Amino acid sequence: MENYPIETDKENKIKIKPDLMIKEKLYPFIYENSIYLFFKDENEIINCYEMLDKEVKDNMLKNPDRIIEILEEIHNLKQ
């Protein structure tokens, strides 16, 4: 995806394009069988979190198009 702000380069390293990121929007990224969640906060600082919960991670890996939806479901369950 050429307009997606997170990608891997030719050396298989994660490359971030902060100028393409919208503040406070989550950008999921699958890399080496891990799920990373990137976002740019209101101060334009790039944040990254790795999904460590095995059950949730496995569900996301099986359903990569639903990562945001899965996160929303978890959030709604905790409310």
Buried (B, 14 or more C-beta within 10 A) or exposed (E): EEEEBBBEEEEEEBEBEEEEBEEEEBBBBBBEEEBBBBBBEEEEEBEEEEBEEEEBBEBBBEEEEBBBEBBEEEEEEEE
